[in-house]
């Protein structure tokens, strides 16, 4: 995998995500047993975000993950033309956690979801809202791992709306044991 390229570049559109989804399965579709509201592919009432490794111009995977999110009317803030801040935080949180998991599987040399689960949970999330996020555009997220150990990962994420960076975030993803996903009792 190559290092990420210019992470401030925000000229992504739906066509780019069509190419990504045609070339690779999203992180979320490979994670079995995930019922999370934001990223769980097994939660039909959730946000169901989809994250992918970015591709270079010549088709190589980069160390940057991408996600797009289409807001729906019930995701609005009090002014209905802006996205709710809690939805923004959820989308960023879930995209970063799934990126940490995908990165951990990659470092372990196995496909996402294969063998013992490599689960992470949010240890810390810091958001900086630079401008309101409009409901009228596809939301694009870009995340990358800035530090990684067996017990945690540190990530940075940017959320773009109308091709402008609207939110920046830092997240600490803490490794949790496979048993964490099992229902008690």
C-alpha atoms as a printed R data frame, in Angstrom:
    type eleno elety resid chain resno       x       y       z
1   ATOM     1    CA   UNK     A     1   0.000   0.000   0.000
2   ATOM     2    CA   UNK     A     2   1.286   3.481  -0.840
3   ATOM     3    CA   UNK     A     3   1.379   6.453   1.482
4   ATOM     4    CA   UNK     A     4  -1.582   8.778   1.202
5   ATOM     5    CA   UNK     A     5  -1.437  11.552  -1.315
6   ATOM     6    CA   UNK     A     6  -2.674  15.111  -0.999
7   ATOM     7    CA   UNK     A     7  -5.352  14.646   1.669
8   ATOM     8    CA   UNK     A     8  -6.661  18.170   1.104
9   ATOM     9    CA   UNK     A     9  -7.835  17.226  -2.404
10  ATOM    10    CA   UNK     A    10 -11.603  17.089  -2.298
11  ATOM    11    CA   UNK     A    11 -12.604  16.723  -5.939
12  ATOM    12    CA   UNK     A    12 -14.408  13.438  -5.417
13  ATOM    13    CA   UNK     A    13 -17.782  12.589  -6.817
14  ATOM    14    CA   UNK     A    14 -20.205   9.683  -7.038
15  ATOM    15    CA   UNK     A    15 -18.359   8.290 -10.071
16  ATOM    16    CA   UNK     A    16 -15.182   7.933  -8.002
17  ATOM    17    CA   UNK     A    17 -17.094   5.876  -5.424
18  ATOM    18    CA   UNK     A    18 -18.574   3.715  -8.168
19  ATOM    19    CA   UNK     A    19 -15.016   2.857  -9.234
20  ATOM    20    CA   UNK     A    20 -13.984   2.141  -5.618
21  ATOM    21    CA   UNK     A    21 -16.972  -0.117  -4.970
22  ATOM    22    CA   UNK     A    22 -16.432  -1.960  -8.268
23  ATOM    23    CA   UNK     A    23 -12.779  -2.694  -7.390
24  ATOM    24    CA   UNK     A    24 -13.137  -3.586  -3.696
25  ATOM    25    CA   UNK     A    25 -15.738  -4.537  -1.114
26  ATOM    26    CA   UNK     A    26 -16.379  -1.917   1.564
27  ATOM    27    CA   UNK     A    27 -14.850  -2.459   4.994
28  ATOM    28    CA   UNK     A    28 -18.341  -2.664   6.525
29  ATOM    29    CA   UNK     A    29 -19.563  -5.429   4.194
30  ATOM    30    CA   UNK     A    30 -16.622  -7.591   5.308
31  ATOM    31    CA   UNK     A    31 -17.229  -7.163   9.059
32  ATOM    32    CA   UNK     A    32 -19.589  -9.872  10.272
33  ATOM    33    CA   UNK     A    33 -21.889  -9.369  13.250
34  ATOM    34    CA   UNK     A    34 -21.768  -5.554  13.201
35  ATOM    35    CA   UNK     A    35 -25.107  -4.035  14.196
36  ATOM    36    CA   UNK     A    36 -23.764  -0.509  14.813
37  ATOM    37    CA   UNK     A    37 -26.184   2.309  13.984
38  ATOM    38    CA   UNK     A    38 -23.599   4.174  11.913
39  ATOM    39    CA   UNK     A    39 -21.554   1.470  10.205
40  ATOM    40    CA   UNK     A    40 -23.254  -1.861  10.820
41  ATOM    41    CA   UNK     A    41 -24.156  -3.631   7.601
42  ATOM    42    CA   UNK     A    42 -26.488  -5.805   9.699
43  ATOM    43    CA   UNK     A    43 -28.557  -2.835  10.935
44  ATOM    44    CA   UNK     A    44 -31.247  -2.078   8.342
45  ATOM    45    CA   UNK     A    45 -32.332   1.070  10.234
46  ATOM    46    CA   UNK     A    46 -28.824   2.536  10.553
47  ATOM    47    CA   UNK     A    47 -26.800   4.984   8.472
48  ATOM    48    CA   UNK     A    48 -25.000   2.126   6.674
49  ATOM    49    CA   UNK     A    49 -21.899   4.075   5.695
50  ATOM    50    CA   UNK     A    50 -19.455   2.379   3.328
51  ATOM    51    CA   UNK     A    51 -15.682   2.934   3.564
52  ATOM    52    CA   UNK     A    52 -12.968   2.023   1.052
53  ATOM    53    CA   UNK     A    53  -9.236   2.377   0.628
54  ATOM    54    CA   UNK     A    54  -8.505   5.247  -1.751
55  ATOM    55    CA   UNK     A    55  -6.906   4.399  -5.084
56  ATOM    56    CA   UNK     A    56  -4.027   6.185  -6.803
57  ATOM    57    CA   UNK     A    57  -4.298   7.280 -10.418
58  ATOM    58    CA   UNK     A    58  -2.755   3.956 -11.504
59  ATOM    59    CA   UNK     A    59  -5.139   1.926  -9.302
60  ATOM    60    CA   UNK     A    60  -2.898   1.161  -6.307
61  ATOM    61    CA   UNK     A    61  -4.402   1.225  -2.820
62  ATOM    62    CA   UNK     A    62  -3.414   4.214  -0.719
63  ATOM    63    CA   UNK     A    63  -3.189   4.531   3.069
64  ATOM    64    CA   UNK     A    64  -6.220   6.788   3.083
65  ATOM    65    CA   UNK     A    65  -9.793   5.648   3.419
66  ATOM    66    CA   UNK     A    66 -12.776   7.304   1.828
67  ATOM    67    CA   UNK     A    67 -16.457   7.295   2.670
68  ATOM    68    CA   UNK     A    68 -19.454   9.048   1.217
69  ATOM    69    CA   UNK     A    69 -22.730   9.740   2.961
70  ATOM    70    CA   UNK     A    70 -25.992  11.018   1.513
71  ATOM    71    CA   UNK     A    71 -27.972  12.888   4.194
72  ATOM    72    CA   UNK     A    72 -31.691  12.249   4.370
73  ATOM    73    CA   UNK     A    73 -34.259  14.817   5.568
74  ATOM    74    CA   UNK     A    74 -34.559  13.214   9.020
75  ATOM    75    CA   UNK     A    75 -30.781  13.767   9.558
76  ATOM    76    CA   UNK     A    76 -31.185  17.555   9.682
77  ATOM    77    CA   UNK     A    77 -30.409  19.990  12.468
78  ATOM    78    CA   UNK     A    78 -32.987  22.535  13.700
79  ATOM    79    CA   UNK     A    79 -32.437  24.524  10.495
80  ATOM    80    CA   UNK     A    80 -33.449  21.819   8.039
81  ATOM    81    CA   UNK     A    81 -30.836  22.823   5.441
82  ATOM    82    CA   UNK     A    82 -27.962  21.753   7.761
83  ATOM    83    CA   UNK     A    83 -26.867  18.263   8.858
84  ATOM    84    CA   UNK     A    84 -27.232  17.465  12.565
85  ATOM    85    CA   UNK     A    85 -23.932  17.603  14.495
86  ATOM    86    CA   UNK     A    86 -24.585  14.246  16.177
87  ATOM    87    CA   UNK     A    87 -25.006  12.555  12.796
88  ATOM    88    CA   UNK     A    88 -21.742  14.191  11.691
89  ATOM    89    CA   UNK     A    89 -19.969  12.833  14.783
90  ATOM    90    CA   UNK     A    90 -21.433   9.355  14.240
91  ATOM    91    CA   UNK     A    91 -20.366   9.189  10.601
92  ATOM    92    CA   UNK     A    92 -16.820  10.335  11.460
93  ATOM    93    CA   UNK     A    93 -16.602   7.970  14.445
94  ATOM    94    CA   UNK     A    94 -17.737   4.945  12.447
95  ATOM    95    CA   UNK     A    95 -15.587   5.718   9.408
96  ATOM    96    CA   UNK     A    96 -12.497   6.039  11.622
97  ATOM    97    CA   UNK     A    97 -13.211   2.885  13.653
98  ATOM    98    CA   UNK     A    98 -13.738   0.839  10.482
99  ATOM    99    CA   UNK     A    99 -10.534   2.308   9.030
100 ATOM   100    CA   UNK     A   100  -8.631   1.263  12.183
101 ATOM   101    CA   UNK     A   101 -10.050  -2.254  11.865
102 ATOM   102    CA   UNK     A   102  -9.190  -2.497   8.154
103 ATOM   103    CA   UNK     A   103  -5.671  -1.256   8.893
104 ATOM   104    CA   UNK     A   104  -5.246  -3.833  11.693
105 ATOM   105    CA   UNK     A   105  -6.340  -6.675   9.392
106 ATOM   106    CA   UNK     A   106  -3.973  -5.423   6.722
107 ATOM   107    CA   UNK     A   107  -1.058  -5.378   9.189
108 ATOM   108    CA   UNK     A   108  -2.027  -8.904  10.301
109 ATOM   109    CA   UNK     A   109  -1.806 -10.006   6.656
110 ATOM   110    CA   UNK     A   110  -5.380 -11.209   6.315
111 ATOM   111    CA   UNK     A   111  -8.634 -10.058   4.752
112 ATOM   112    CA   UNK     A   112 -11.060  -8.065   6.883
113 ATOM   113    CA   UNK     A   113 -13.268 -10.368   8.943
114 ATOM   114    CA   UNK     A   114 -11.092 -13.476   8.551
115 ATOM   115    CA   UNK     A   115  -9.977 -15.384  11.661
116 ATOM   116    CA   UNK     A   116 -10.165 -13.906  15.147
117 ATOM   117    CA   UNK     A   117 -11.934 -10.546  15.092
118 ATOM   118    CA   UNK     A   118  -9.837  -7.381  15.269
119 ATOM   119    CA   UNK     A   119 -12.340  -5.101  16.978
120 ATOM   120    CA   UNK     A   120 -11.827  -1.490  18.025
121 ATOM   121    CA   UNK     A   121 -13.978   0.916  20.036
122 ATOM   122    CA   UNK     A   122 -13.794   4.670  20.389
123 ATOM   123    CA   UNK     A   123 -11.477   5.778  23.190
124 ATOM   124    CA   UNK     A   124 -11.534   9.491  22.344
125 ATOM   125    CA   UNK     A   125 -13.062  11.651  19.644
126 ATOM   126    CA   UNK     A   126 -12.288  15.320  19.095
127 ATOM   127    CA   UNK     A   127 -14.176  17.307  16.467
128 ATOM   128    CA   UNK     A   128 -13.662  20.793  15.128
129 ATOM   129    CA   UNK     A   129 -16.601  22.180  13.175
130 ATOM   130    CA   UNK     A   130 -15.251  24.695  10.634
131 ATOM   131    CA   UNK     A   131 -18.514  25.440   8.817
132 ATOM   132    CA   UNK     A   132 -22.064  24.106   8.707
133 ATOM   133    CA   UNK     A   133 -22.613  20.967   6.653
134 ATOM   134    CA   UNK     A   134 -25.361  21.420   4.095
135 ATOM   135    CA   UNK     A   135 -28.009  18.806   3.503
136 ATOM   136    CA   UNK     A   136 -27.800  19.412  -0.251
137 ATOM   137    CA   UNK     A   137 -24.589  17.568  -1.079
138 ATOM   138    CA   UNK     A   138 -22.852  14.232  -0.804
139 ATOM   139    CA   UNK     A   139 -20.680  14.203   2.289
140 ATOM   140    CA   UNK     A   140 -17.130  12.917   1.675
141 ATOM   141    CA   UNK     A   141 -14.886  11.688   4.491
142 ATOM   142    CA   UNK     A   142 -11.149  11.032   4.321
143 ATOM   143    CA   UNK     A   143  -9.306   9.296   7.151
144 ATOM   144    CA   UNK     A   144  -5.830   7.945   7.736
145 ATOM   145    CA   UNK     A   145  -4.015   6.217  10.551
146 ATOM   146    CA   UNK     A   146  -1.284   8.434  12.017
147 ATOM   147    CA   UNK     A   147  -0.077   6.023  14.730
148 ATOM   148    CA   UNK     A   148  -0.721   2.338  15.346
149 ATOM   149    CA   UNK     A   149   0.098  -0.254  18.008
150 ATOM   150    CA   UNK     A   150  -1.467  -3.588  18.929
151 ATOM   151    CA   UNK     A   151  -3.622  -1.865  21.567
152 ATOM   152    CA   UNK     A   152  -4.747   1.324  19.804
153 ATOM   153    CA   UNK     A   153  -4.732   3.437  16.689
154 ATOM   154    CA   UNK     A   154  -4.703   7.203  16.274
155 ATOM   155    CA   UNK     A   155  -6.539   8.582  13.254
156 ATOM   156    CA   UNK     A   156  -7.259  11.911  11.616
157 ATOM   157    CA   UNK     A   157 -10.351  12.543   9.530
158 ATOM   158    CA   UNK     A   158 -11.733  15.337   7.417
159 ATOM   159    CA   UNK     A   159 -15.352  15.752   6.338
160 ATOM   160    CA   UNK     A   160 -16.061  17.640   3.118
161 ATOM   161    CA   UNK     A   161 -19.355  19.205   2.074
162 ATOM   162    CA   UNK     A   162 -19.743  20.898  -1.313
163 ATOM   163    CA   UNK     A   163 -16.006  20.272  -1.890
164 ATOM   164    CA   UNK     A   164 -15.043  22.309   1.189
165 ATOM   165    CA   UNK     A   165 -13.591  20.935   4.394
166 ATOM   166    CA   UNK     A   166 -16.292  21.415   7.022
167 ATOM   167    CA   UNK     A   167 -15.147  19.256   9.963
168 ATOM   168    CA   UNK     A   168 -11.778  17.926  11.098
169 ATOM   169    CA   UNK     A   169 -11.417  15.209  13.706
170 ATOM   170    CA   UNK     A   170  -8.962  13.127  15.684
171 ATOM   171    CA   UNK     A   171  -9.936   9.739  17.032
172 ATOM   172    CA   UNK     A   172  -8.280   7.202  19.305
173 ATOM   173    CA   UNK     A   173  -9.449   3.685  18.496
174 ATOM   174    CA   UNK     A   174  -8.856   1.214  21.336
175 ATOM   175    CA   UNK     A   175  -8.465  -2.501  20.595
176 ATOM   176    CA   UNK     A   176 -11.089  -4.635  22.334
177 ATOM   177    CA   UNK     A   177 -11.114  -8.453  22.616
178 ATOM   178    CA   UNK     A   178 -13.221 -10.602  20.307
179 ATOM   179    CA   UNK     A   179 -15.395 -11.520  23.346
180 ATOM   180    CA   UNK     A   180 -16.493  -7.877  23.469
181 ATOM   181    CA   UNK     A   181 -18.856  -8.617  20.578
182 ATOM   182    CA   UNK     A   182 -20.518 -11.581  22.263
183 ATOM   183    CA   UNK     A   183 -23.835 -11.102  24.025
184 ATOM   184    CA   UNK     A   184 -23.467 -11.679  27.782
185 ATOM   185    CA   UNK     A   185 -25.330 -14.544  29.395
